[in-house]
Amino acid sequence: MNDKKVAFILCVNDEVYFEECLKYIENLYVPKDFEIEVIAMRNEKSITSAYNKAIEKTDAKYKVYLHQDVLFINKNFITDFINIFEENKMIGMLGVAGCKTLPQNGIWWEANDCTGSLYDTHAGKITMYLLNKNNIDEVEYVKAIDGVVMITQFDVKWREDIFDGWHFYDISQSFEMLKIGYDLAVINYSVPWCIHDCGISNLDASYEKYRKLFLKQYSACI
């Protein structure tokens, strides 16, 4: 395992989005003696299987799993998240959005204690979301992390045996990390580190299928 290497891992089905995302990755400051690589997974049957394949492709200790429509605007993104990991050795995964307790229905954003910060365009215009306005400029420990950005310093296999699509892979992985004994945390800064340029979108019909699968597997842990 190369502890001086960062892999950016994403599934790609839109080359325009990917090229824009790549520009922002290439514009990040890379700490001295570190290297980065970008692993773009195409034509995959599920996000979990893609991520498991990507783990086999790289020796990087640090892995940044992200959506293809994420734009990093904090140029010190790499330095900042490495510093957090070095100061918190048991944090297995960091995110930019999540919740401290997960609702019984498994839908993280319906929690009363969401936290994190990002710019997002799902409302049709770019909007800054500070999910916990009472506690900023801190890293908060959470129960679940949203899949828009998931940064790891330890490898845990993604549950492709259950989540063979594109939903609930992130909340599942959060619970798998917790089950092993790692902590989860969300970066809760007053100035977001990234833009999620997703545009107006709706959940497809499979969301409910995977929500039920998630509850069947993890409801006792909520």
C-alpha positions in Angstrom: 0.0 0.0 0.0 1.4 3.4 -1.1 0.7 5.9 1.7 1.9 8.7 -0.6 -0.7 8.2 -3.2 -4.3 9.3 -3.7 -6.7 7.6 -6.2 -9.8 9.4 -7.4 -12.4 6.8 -8.4 -15.6 7.4 -10.3 -18.1 5.8 -12.6 -18.5 7.6 -15.9 -21.4 7.6 -18.3 -21.1 11.2 -19.5 -17.8 12.3 -20.9 -18.6 16.0 -20.7 -19.2 15.7 -17.0 -16.1 13.6 -16.6 -13.8 16.0 -18.5 -15.0 18.9 -16.3 -14.5 16.9 -13.1 -11.0 15.9 -14.3 -10.0 19.6 -14.8 -10.8 20.4 -11.2 -8.9 17.3 -10.0 -5.9 18.2 -12.0 -6.0 21.7 -10.6 -5.7 20.5 -7.0 -2.5 21.1 -5.0 -0.6 17.8 -4.6 1.5 17.6 -1.4 5.3 17.1 -1.8 6.2 13.4 -2.4 2.6 12.5 -3.2 1.1 11.4 -6.4 -2.5 11.1 -7.7 -4.3 8.9 -10.2 -7.8 9.0 -11.6 -9.6 5.7 -12.2 -12.6 6.1 -14.4 -14.9 3.1 -14.5 -17.2 2.8 -17.6 -19.9 0.4 -18.6 -20.2 -1.1 -15.2 -23.3 -3.1 -14.0 -23.2 -1.4 -10.5 -21.4 1.2 -8.5 -20.3 -1.4 -5.9 -18.8 -3.8 -8.4 -17.0 -0.9 -10.1 -15.6 0.3 -6.8 -14.4 -3.2 -5.9 -12.7 -3.5 -9.2 -11.0 -0.1 -8.8 -9.6 -1.2 -5.4 -7.8 -4.0 -7.2 -6.4 -1.5 -9.8 -4.6 0.8 -7.4 -2.1 0.6 -4.5 -3.1 4.0 -3.2 -3.8 4.2 0.5 -6.2 7.1 0.1 -9.2 6.7 -2.2 -11.6 9.4 -3.1 -14.9 7.9 -4.4 -16.9 10.6 -6.1 -19.7 11.3 -8.6 -18.7 12.3 -12.1 -20.4 15.7 -11.6 -18.4 16.8 -8.5 -16.1 19.8 -8.9 -13.5 20.3 -6.1 -13.1 24.0 -5.4 -10.9 23.7 -2.4 -7.5 23.5 -4.0 -6.0 22.2 -0.8 -8.5 19.3 -0.7 -5.9 16.6 -0.6 -3.7 18.2 2.1 -6.8 19.0 4.2 -8.3 15.5 4.2 -4.9 13.8 4.8 -4.4 16.1 7.8 -7.8 15.0 9.2 -6.9 11.3 8.8 -3.5 11.8 10.4 -5.1 13.5 13.4 -7.9 10.9 13.7 -6.4 7.5 13.1 -9.6 5.6 13.5 -11.7 7.5 10.9 -12.2 5.0 8.1 -14.2 7.3 5.9 -14.8 11.0 5.4 -17.6 12.7 3.5 -19.0 16.1 2.7 -22.6 15.3 3.8 -24.3 12.8 6.1 -26.2 12.4 9.3 -25.4 11.7 12.9 -28.3 9.3 13.4 -30.1 7.5 10.6 -33.9 7.6 10.4 -35.7 4.2 10.7 -36.7 4.5 7.0 -33.0 4.6 5.9 -33.2 7.9 4.1 -30.3 9.9 5.5 -31.4 13.4 4.4 -34.6 13.1 6.4 -32.6 13.0 9.6 -32.9 15.8 12.1 -29.1 16.0 12.6 -27.8 16.2 9.0 -24.3 17.7 8.8 -21.8 18.8 6.2 -21.5 21.5 3.5 -21.5 21.6 -0.3 -22.7 23.6 -3.2 -25.5 21.7 -5.1 -27.6 22.3 -8.2 -30.4 19.8 -7.7 -32.9 22.7 -7.2 -32.1 24.0 -10.6 -29.6 26.6 -9.5 -26.4 26.6 -7.5 -27.1 26.7 -3.8 -24.8 26.5 -0.8 -26.0 24.0 1.8 -24.7 24.2 5.3 -26.5 21.2 6.8 -25.6 22.0 10.4 -25.5 25.8 10.8 -25.0 25.5 14.6 -21.6 23.7 14.3 -19.2 24.9 11.6 -15.5 24.6 11.0 -15.3 21.1 12.6 -15.2 17.5 11.6 -18.3 15.7 12.9 -18.7 12.0 13.6 -21.7 10.5 11.9 -23.6 7.3 11.3 -24.0 7.6 7.5 -22.2 9.4 4.6 -23.7 10.4 1.3 -22.0 8.9 -1.8 -21.3 12.2 -3.6 -17.8 12.2 -2.0 -16.5 9.3 0.1 -12.8 9.4 1.1 -11.2 6.4 2.7 -7.9 5.5 4.3 -8.8 1.8 4.8 -10.2 -0.6 2.3 -13.5 -2.3 3.0 -15.2 -4.4 0.3 -18.3 -2.8 -1.1 -21.4 -5.0 -0.8 -22.0 -5.8 -4.5 -23.6 -9.1 -3.4 -26.6 -7.1 -2.2 -26.5 -3.6 -3.8 -26.1 -4.5 -7.5 -27.4 -1.1 -8.7 -26.9 2.6 -8.0 -28.6 3.3 -4.7 -27.8 2.7 -1.0 -24.3 1.6 -1.7 -23.1 4.6 0.3 -25.2 4.0 3.4 -24.4 0.3 3.3 -20.7 1.1 3.1 -21.1 3.4 6.1 -22.5 0.6 8.1 -19.9 -1.8 7.0 -17.2 0.6 8.1 -18.9 1.0 11.5 -19.3 -2.8 11.9 -15.6 -3.3 11.6 -14.9 -0.6 14.2 -13.9 2.4 12.1 -15.3 5.9 12.7 -17.1 8.0 10.1 -16.9 11.7 9.9 -18.2 14.6 7.7 -16.3 17.7 6.9 -18.6 20.5 8.2 -16.9 23.7 7.1 -18.6 27.0 6.5 -17.0 27.2 3.0 -17.8 24.0 1.1 -15.0 22.0 -0.5 -16.9 21.1 -3.7 -19.8 21.7 -6.0 -22.2 18.9 -6.9 -23.3 20.0 -10.3 -26.1 17.4 -10.7 -28.9 19.6 -12.0 -32.5 18.8 -11.4 -32.9 15.0 -10.9 -35.4 12.5 -9.7 -34.9 9.2 -8.0 -35.6 6.3 -10.3 -37.9 3.4 -9.5 -35.1 1.2 -8.2 -34.5 3.5 -5.2 -37.3 1.9 -3.2 -36.1 -1.6 -4.1 -32.6 -0.9 -2.6 -34.0 1.0 0.4 -35.9 -2.2 1.3 -32.8 -4.3 0.8 -30.9 -1.9 3.0 -33.5 -2.1 5.8 -33.6 -5.9 5.5 -29.8 -6.1 6.0 -29.2 -3.3 8.5 -32.4 -2.3 10.3 -31.1 -3.9 13.5 -28.1 -1.5 13.4 -30.0 1.7 12.9 
